[in-house]
Amino acid sequence: MVNVLTTLSFAINPVINAGQAVIFTLSLADGSQVEIIAYNPFIIIDGIGYKCKYEPCEALNHYANELMTREP
């Protein structure tokens, strides 16, 4: 069975002297949640950190900024 994304929430948290971290919480149909923190060039998925290429992580940051500027 494939889990289906039911909701997406996010927050942007400024990191002192270093930019911002974007936190996404994915809620899946089975009730589980996945937390993704993008802090370029790092991404943390459910507490496990990875170093990633600049562009994918920056895309998450850009997406969160776009969501913040949309009207409710």
Summary of the structure (lengths in Angstrom):
residues: 72
radius of gyration: 12.9
end to end distance: 33.3
largest distance: 43.6
contacts: 167
relative contact order: 0.18
helix: 22%
strand: 50%
